[in-house]
Structures are given as structure tokens and as C-alpha cells.
Amino acid sequence: MKYKYLIIGILIAAVAIISYFLIDGVMASVSLILLMIISLFFLMLFYYEYEKKPKDYQETVLCYIFKDDEVLMLKKNEVEGDMNSSKWLGVGGHIEENESPDDAILRETKEETGLTLTSYDLLGTIKFYMNGKYTEKIYVYAGYEVKGEMISCDEGLLQFFKKNEILNLSLWEGDKIFLRPLLENKKFKCSLYYNDEKLINYKIK
């Protein structure tokens, strides 16, 4: 159970507080101190086991920049062994250590397009499962306003498409699932399950 140490710590703290009011004299103070020390011990266990434990999945960001009735897409360069090779995606990349998703999307958008996002929103999250293993959490943004001049991207071709053209591009099959609500500017939470490059199941709400 993931939160067992947290629950135990909270319960012991609650017992400590209740005991303080039920027991008279010095024993009340002693019991309170001892139980709070034990509670703190379990809370520290929770922190170091779960909060400080390295994640066994990566965290990334994606941004789809809107301009009138068009959306900016990136066709990844053809690279042997790269599963994104020649596919159309939003711009984005990995979240670096001590970086928030918002900071990451601002940095990645600037690096890949030369554009600075001035208005954007986190529309959804995706849990990505590959061959039965949870491998990636993706924060998906919509960009509404930018400033600057677009540059060429070392990672592929940047191009604007009409919204009604997006789903006809060479995409990951799962991308078509979350792009439908995204293109309508709707919030979503999505889980995608793949065997290699084949989508075998999905959940979205």
C-alpha cells in the first residue's frame, strides 16, 4: 500500500492528540511527546520512500500551438531506432531535474521553435504504458499566444496545419485519442497502452 506510512503517521498523531486530552497530569505530556516522535518517524519514512525515491518513469511535456484555425506540428527526423521517427507530434521534450512542467514547456518551445509562449494552458495528462510497463507521464499544453520569429528545428520539420487536417497526419494511434478533445480546447486525462508501436487499449475522461 503506497501511503501506509503516511496513514500510520497521521493516525498516531491523532491518537497522541486525543490521549493528551483524556489522560491527566505528566503522563499526558509524556504520551503526547512519545507518540508525536513515533508519528514523525513514520512520516519521514513516507517522505524518503516515496517522495525522494527516483521515479521509474520519465516525465515529458508536449505543446500544440494554435494560430487561428491552425495548429503547429513537428515532423520528427527519420532516425533509426527512434520510435517517433517521421511521426508528427507537438513540440516538447523531457522535464529536467528540479524543473516544473510549466518551466519545461516554456524552455522546450523556445528551443525547438524560437517562439516564446505568452498564453498557454495545461489541458491534459497522459500515462503512457509500453509492453505492460508504465514508462512515461506526459503533460499536454495548448499554446494560444506567442511572440518572436519561428526558427528551423534541428529535430524535424515545423509546419502549421488546419485543425481538420491534423488527424490525417502520420501520428501515433494514441495521439488521435487525446487530440480530439485537445483540438476542441477541452481538458482530459488519458492512459495509452501499447505493445511496441501498436495501440492495444486506452482510457480517457
N, C-alpha and C positions, 0 to 999 in steps of 0.2 A: 504494500500500500504506500503510494508516493508520499502522502502527507502524514504518515503515522507519527513521526517525531514532533511535527508541528502540533498535531491534535493532542498528543500526550502532554506536551509542554503547556498548552493552553488549559487543559483540564487540571493539571497540577496547580497552576496559578490560581484557577478558580477555587479549587479546594483550599488553597492557602488563605485566600481572602475570606471565604466562608468560615473556616476554622478560627480565624482571628476574632471574629465576632461571637463565636459560640463558646470559645474557651477563655476563661478569665485568667488574669494575672500574668506572671512572667512566661508561663508556658505558651500563652497566645503569641507573644512576640518571638519566642524561640521557634515555635512551629512555623510561623509566617516566614521567618528568615530561612529556615532549612528547606521548606517547600519551594520558596522562590528560587533558591540556589539550584535545586533539582530541576525546576521548570526551565531556568536559564540554560542548564546543561542540555536538555532535550531540544530547546530552540536553537542552540548553537550546532547541535548535531544536524538538524534540518538544514540550517544555512550552509554548512560545509559539504553536506552530502548532495544537496540539490541545487542550491544557488551558485555555488562555486565549482560544481562538477562540470567538466568540459562537456559541451553538447556533442551528441553522436550524430548530429545532422548539421548541415550548413544553413545559414540564413542569407537570403538574397533579396534584391529589390528589382522591380520592373516598373517602367513608366510608359504610358501611352499618351503622347502629347496631341491634344485636339487643336485644330485650327479650322474654324467654321464647320464645314461638313466633312473634314478630312482628319486622318489620324496618321501620325508619323510612325513608320515601321522600319526595322533594321533587318536586312537580309544578311545573315552571318556568312562570312567567308567559307569556302569549301576547304575544310581541314580534315585530313584523315584521322579517324578515331574520335572526332568531336561529334557528339550526338546532335548538336544544334547546327551542324554544317548545312548550309544552303536553306535553312528554315528562316521564316520571317518571325521576328519577335519584337517586343517593346525594347527600349533601351534600359540598361541596368547592369547589375553585377553583384558581387559579394559585399556583404556588410563587414567592414573591418573591425578589429578589436576596439572596444570602448566607443563605437560609433552607433548612433541611433539610426533606425530606418529612415527618418526624415533627412538626417545628415548624409546618409549614404545615397539617397536618390538625388539630392542636390549635387553631390560630387560626381556621381556616375553620369548624370545627364550632361553636366558641364564637360566632362572628359570626352564623352562619346559624340556629342553634338555641337559643342561650343555654346549652347544656349543655357541661360540661367532661368530656372523656374521661379516665377514670381507669384503664381497662384496654382495650387495643386491640392489634391485630397487623396488620402488613403481610402481606396474603395473596397479593398478586399484582401484576404489572405488565402494562400494555397498551401495545403500539406501535400507533399509530393512523395509517393511511395514507388520505389523501383525494386522489382523482384521480391516483394514481400517486406522490404525494409524501408522505414521512414528515413529519407535521405535529405530532404530539403524543406525549409519553410520560406515561402515567397510572399513578400509584401507588395501588393499591386496598387500602383498610383495612377491617377489621371492628372495630366498637366493641362491647365486651362490658359495660362498666360506665361509668356517667356519674353526675355529680352536678349539682344545680341544677334550675331550673324551665325548661321549654321555652317559648320565645317565638315570636311570629309572625315569619315571614320575609318580608323585602321582595322576595325573588326568586321566591316562589311559595308553594304550599300544602304544609305538612308534615303527613304522616299515616302512622300505623302500619298495616301490612298483615300478614296471616298469610303465612308463608313460601310456602304453596301457592297464594297469590294473586298473587305478585309477577310471574311470567312472563306473566300475562294482562293486565298493565297496558300502557299505551301507552309502549313502550320503543324505544330504538334496537335494531335487529335484532341487532347485535353484542353488546349488553348481555346478551341471553339466553344467549349462548355462555359468557361468564365468570361469570354469576350462578349457573349450575348448580353449579359446584364451590364458589363462594363461599358459597352457601346451605347447603352441607354442610361448611363450615369447612375446605375443602381449599385448599392452595397451588396457584398456577397461574402460567404465563406465556402471554401471548396476543398475537397480532397480528391486527388487523382491517383489512380493505381495502374501501374504499368508493368508489363513483362517485357523487358528490353524496350523497344520503341512502340509496342502495341498497347493501346489503352484497353484495359480489361474491366474497369469499373470506375465509378465516380460518385461523389456525393456533393450536392450544392444546395445552399439555402441563403 
